[in-house]
Amino acid sequence: MRFLLRRLGFYLVAAWVALTLNFFLPRLIPGDPATALFARFRGKLAPEAMQALRETFGLSNAPLWKQYLTYLSHALRGDFGISVAYFPSPVVKVIGSGLVWTVFLAGSAVLISFVLGTLLGIAAAWWRRGWADSVLPPLLVFIGSLPYFWLAMVALYILGFTLRWFPLGHAYADDLTPAWTWEFIADVVHHAALPVGSVVIATMGGWLLSMRNTMITVMGSDFVNLARAKGLAPDRVVLRYAARNALLPSVTSLGMALGFVLGGSLLTEVVFSYPGQGYLLVQAVRTQDYPLMQGIFLVITLAVLGANWLVDVVVLWLDPRIRDSAS
Amino acid sequence: MRPCSFRAGLVILAASIALCGCTSRRVSLPRDVVVVSVEQQASWVRNFNPLTTATAPRWPTLAGIYEPLFVFNGITGKTIPWLATGSEWREGGRVLRLSTRSGVKWSDGRDFTASDVAFTFGLLKKFPALDRRAVWSFLDRVDVVSDSVVDFRFQRVFIPGADEVGAQQIVPQHTWKDVKDPITFANENPVATGPFTEIRTFQNQVYEVGRNPNYWQKGKPMIAALRFPAYPSNDRANMAMVFDEADWAGNFVPAIDRVYVSRAPKNHGYWFPPVGSMVFLYANTKRAPFDDPRVRKALSMAIDRDLLLDVALFHYSRAADATGLSDSYSPWRDSTAIAEGYWVKHDLVRASAMLDSAGFRKGPDGKRLLKNGTPWKYDVFVVSGWSDWVRAAQVIVRGLRELGIDANVRTYDFSAWFQRVQEGDFDLSLGWSFDGPTPYTFYRWLMSSSTVKPKGQASMGNWQRYGSDAADGALTAFERSSDPAEQKRLVSQMQHVFVAQAPAIPLYPGPSWAEYNMGRFDGFPSAKDPYADASPNKYDRGEVLLVLTNLRPKAGAR
């Protein structure tokens, strides 16, 4: 317990540092939201409108430290102000609309990729020199080494554009209203298949390889040999003895991957027109939407920290050695 | 678990993933709903406030839900009475009297009157953040004379102000008078006079605006609703057009004949009239040697505009003439001024001779030298990622090098670029023009001394910082003249000044992007039927209303 609390304290400090960086980094970019909005029009907006824009966004001329203090106190209350790109919606609302889809899309992609990759890794280690061991790893690593952007475009072009098996974008068909009906759920799954599938294909190789390699090391260790010598069933030896121990490094990286889910789904969302928060982030940076940027960065930071904390908990549960040294 | 069941589990898992993908379903819409792609957004935010400057791009709020007093048609150059039926200058041009249309109803059934107009302008005065066209910089007050007459009293005689007043969208007094903060008011359920006012559905991926039951033009609109799916990128929007998912778009499409038209030549159409903002090469006239008009003209002659259009723009536009006016100013163009403008023709020999005679000779190594002997070395600034500009700049640089100038393309992120250009911290840069219904706005931001800011101070427009007395005279006279013949003479005068002085180097007028699918709807403007601009992006002065009230479902369409 003390171990977890100590970790929690560390995360709080990290969160504060992130909040501070969040505030100062966007302000280092030259220009301001009014200029950025002006740019989008390429001359279609009269120069006179610039003053009106500045007034609208209430661009403050207060000293930076004062702005920083206001920002901190507002952030603690969960108030990130009004988005500029999606004026006049509050940032919290804008992020909320995208967050659900990103968590669903990227979360399920990482989990499926992890489960499949790990299972295949176990299989590869189990049947050494079988097909899972000799064909799959090089193939998946090859696919994974392609630029993801390109891979996603090709998948969209072939499966969506040419064969028309999958929709070209969005999270669900435009003529459906969100509801917990089978039709809607099936539609969401259909729309998610291509984006999730492409992420899974691209990232599975890593999970497979790391699991297989650790498995092989663990399978050669004494306690596994002992288990075999005791005459335990092979699947019990592999799954309960070897796999559980080989899983530890993978779980740690899963935590990292889950944390980066919120920031890393950007390319997927842009290619597949998925209404998530990765695209929001692009939009926010492009329009110099400080409040929205700060909000999204904070969500990402909190997600990374939260996921790490969860990993701490899980590892504690999986690995008795840490439990003992911690208490 | 036995090994075989483990293997079977994997197979089942893989199969179920594959199965998920095979339940394909086609979206079919009723044939009286037009699907439009205008902005690139990942998700929509429900906001139909026509006054907030920040949401200025939110189509169709500005022209569709709400309507302006007058609609300006950029193709014919005509101003069409819309919520107002006519205007009249009184007291020697100090008062603009507008008569408002009778029989117009708000979508909730209440009557539209002159007091709604006065109320709207009152809001702009009270909240300067809403005053996008800065009308209160020349207005003194707005008085309701009767239910259908409203007077705008000006601070001074300023005839072009009528265009800015006329372009204002009008909001209903009875619903807006209780709004505490009209700047952040989201106006989720608009009450308006436009052809489409009923929000039939609103989700973050798509929204639909239905026809106004009380629309003042009887029998219109002929389509039931407009539907807006959120497409986050240009590519995605183009794909929707190619697949007949969307009926109408205003996006850039590369090689459109091959990409779009050839897939369904009968139905897929486009029209890109060159009526948009002029793209200029701006030379900083506060820095030598660009303060010399001969130098600016020579630079212009070094540019192969034909090649530039080919490389940068798929030949979607035409080469600019020396007046810099786009086709939206056709009625104003003076053919004698255009004929005098020899300096937009690609002519390296003449350009080189002109620089020689201006005293800028080539050194022994072929490099052009300043009078003090230092070689010319200049960067052409462009915004990174604006690929048409970047390619145009590459063609320009190539031409300048042939004159012996060590020219290079320099890309900046938008904000950095904008800051440098505004502060006059550049030698050469690409840039746009500022346009209005008449060439007055255009030339004012190109050569009026009143728009020249002192050194170091940021300037919204007139980045080249050029002022001309001759132009000032014509521009000031234009502000005071409401006689069309006199106005035309003054604009001719401005064109002659521009051609003689070359304050900026015009490259090409930006095309107005419009792609449409005639499979389900008739009535899109085209080169054959140019009754208005076909682009859905023309909401600024209400032009798109002309199209919206003219679209009709095709008989016997699927």
Contacts between the chains, C-beta under 8 A, distances in Angstrom:
chain1	res1	chain2	res2	distance
A	29	B	413	8.0
A	29	B	415	6.3
A	30	B	413	7.9
A	30	B	415	4.8
A	30	B	416	5.0
A	30	B	419	5.3
A	31	B	414	7.3
A	31	B	415	2.7
A	31	B	416	7.2
A	31	B	418	6.3
A	31	B	419	6.1
A	32	B	415	7.9
A	35	B	414	7.8
A	35	B	415	5.7
A	35	B	418	5.5
A	35	B	419	7.7
A	36	B	414	6.8
A	36	B	415	6.4
A	37	B	54	6.7
A	38	B	418	7.5
A	39	B	383	7.7
A	39	B	414	4.6
A	39	B	415	7.6
A	39	B	418	6.4
A	40	B	57	6.8
A	41	B	56	7.5
A	41	B	57	7.4
A	42	B	277	6.5
A	42	B	432	5.3
A	42	B	510	7.7
A	43	B	277	4.0
A	43	B	432	3.3
A	43	B	433	6.0
A	43	B	434	5.9
A	43	B	435	7.1
A	44	B	277	6.8
A	44	B	537	7.9
A	44	B	540	6.2
A	45	B	56	6.5
A	45	B	132	7.8
A	46	B	132	7.4
A	46	B	133	6.2
A	46	B	134	7.5
A	46	B	434	6.4
A	46	B	436	7.7
A	46	B	441	7.5
A	47	B	434	6.2
A	47	B	445	6.9
A	47	B	460	3.4
A	47	B	461	4.6
A	48	B	132	7.3
A	48	B	133	6.1
A	48	B	134	3.5
A	48	B	137	7.3
A	48	B	460	7.9
A	49	B	53	5.6
A	49	B	56	7.3
A	49	B	132	4.7
A	49	B	133	7.4
A	49	B	134	7.7
A	50	B	460	5.6
A	51	B	128	7.4
A	51	B	134	7.3
A	52	B	53	4.4
A	52	B	128	6.6
A	52	B	129	5.3
A	52	B	130	6.8
A	52	B	131	5.5
A	52	B	132	5.2
A	52	B	134	7.4
A	53	B	53	5.1
A	53	B	54	6.7
A	53	B	129	7.8
A	55	B	128	5.6
A	55	B	129	3.6
A	56	B	52	6.5
A	56	B	53	5.3
A	56	B	54	5.1
A	56	B	129	4.2
A	56	B	183	5.7
A	57	B	54	7.0
A	82	B	184	6.7
A	84	B	54	6.9
A	86	B	45	4.4
A	86	B	47	7.9
A	87	B	47	7.4
A	87	B	52	6.7
A	87	B	54	3.8
A	87	B	55	6.0
A	87	B	184	7.6
A	88	B	47	6.7
A	88	B	49	7.7
A	88	B	52	7.1
A	88	B	54	7.4
A	88	B	183	7.4
A	88	B	184	3.8
A	88	B	185	7.4
A	88	B	186	6.0
A	89	B	45	4.8
A	89	B	47	7.2
A	89	B	186	7.4
A	94	B	45	6.8
A	97	B	43	5.7
A	97	B	45	8.0
A	97	B	204	5.1
A	98	B	42	7.2
A	98	B	43	6.5
A	112	B	17	7.8
A	116	B	13	7.1
A	119	B	10	6.3
A	119	B	13	8.0
A	120	B	10	7.4
A	123	B	6	7.3
A	123	B	7	7.4
A	123	B	10	6.9
A	126	B	3	7.3
A	159	B	21	8.0
A	161	B	239	6.9
A	164	B	24	7.2
A	165	B	21	6.0
A	165	B	22	7.0
A	165	B	24	6.2
A	166	B	21	6.0
A	166	B	24	7.7
A	168	B	236	7.0
A	168	B	239	5.6
A	168	B	240	7.4
A	168	B	243	7.3
A	168	B	245	8.0
A	169	B	231	7.4
A	169	B	232	7.8
A	169	B	236	5.6
A	170	B	205	5.3
A	170	B	229	7.3
A	170	B	230	7.6
A	171	B	205	6.7
A	172	B	205	7.4
A	173	B	25	6.7
A	173	B	27	5.6
A	174	B	27	6.3
A	174	B	205	6.1
A	174	B	206	4.3
A	174	B	227	7.8
A	174	B	229	5.4
A	175	B	27	5.5
A	175	B	29	7.1
A	177	B	201	7.5
A	177	B	203	7.1
A	178	B	203	7.3
A	186	B	23	6.0
A	187	B	25	7.2
A	189	B	20	5.1
A	190	B	20	6.7
A	190	B	21	6.7
A	190	B	23	5.8
A	190	B	24	7.5
A	190	B	25	7.5
A	193	B	17	7.8
A	193	B	20	5.3
A	193	B	21	4.4
A	194	B	21	7.6
A	197	B	17	7.4
A	197	B	21	7.6
A	234	B	3	7.0
A	235	B	1	5.3
A	235	B	2	6.3
A	235	B	3	6.2
A	235	B	6	6.9
A	239	B	1	7.0
A	269	B	42	7.2
A	269	B	232	7.6
A	270	B	232	6.3
A	270	B	233	6.4
A	273	B	42	7.4
A	273	B	230	7.7
A	273	B	231	6.2
A	273	B	232	5.0
A	273	B	233	7.1
A	273	B	236	4.8
A	274	B	42	7.8
A	275	B	42	5.1
A	275	B	43	4.3
A	275	B	204	5.8
A	275	B	205	5.6
A	275	B	230	6.6
A	275	B	232	7.9
A	276	B	42	7.5
A	279	B	42	3.8
A	279	B	232	5.2
A	280	B	42	6.3
A	280	B	43	7.8
A	283	B	41	7.7
A	283	B	42	6.7
A	288	B	415	6.7
